[in-house]
Amino acid sequence: MILYLHGFRSSPQSFKARMMAEAMRERGRENEWRCPALPPGPRAAIEVAQEAAAQLQRATGRPAQALTVIGSSLGGYYATWLAERLGCKAVLLNPAVHAARDLATQVGPQSGYHDGQPFEFKASYVDELKALEIPRISRPGRYFLIAATGDEVLDWREMRDHYAGARQRIVEGSDHGLGDFARWLPEVLEFADAPVTDSH
């Protein structure tokens, strides 16, 4: 079962989320898929993500450890927190590693990419992001990082170093949105379905 967490200013309408949803539909696994719309506040976003994870467990009758959280950008930051909390796997797509630092510059009026709806990114949200920081992942074998060297928003080297020991796919070029995500989708699904093998 897969929980997808979109990035800052994004939504369940992101092309990666829609591609994942279609892949799960094609496999007849709709009941194993969730992609909630995350509110701007980090604390509220984590609550929504936790509830979606709980819904998946109820729908499938499977434990939290059977879940894979896929997170893009800021969603990758949230996915890391959730994976550490639930003991499940996570796939990180150009994840934010230092979200509080990076989003401190975004305080103020914003708008959604897909619907244009205005929202306020509050200064207090930076503190909420700090509270969710995972300084070091506990079991690298639970993680799969896909990082693009052409990411124009975040530094792929920070991602590589933060997820040291994890499975990593460093993509030469590409961009922050991973426009070539279709190429990596089979590998993402394979990782989500595979058992965790590390002993860390």
Buried (B, 14 or more C-beta within 10 A) or exposed (E): BBBBBBBBBBBBBBBBBEBBBEBBEEEEBEEBBBBBEBEBBBBEBBEBBBEBBEBBBEBBEEEBEBBBBBBBBBBBBBBBBBBBBBBBBBBBBBBBBBBBEBBBEBBEEBEBBBEEEEEEBEEEBBEBBBEBBBEEBEBBBBBBBBBBEBBEEBBBEBBBEBBEEBBBBEBEEBBBBBBEBEEBBEBBBEBBEEEBEEEE
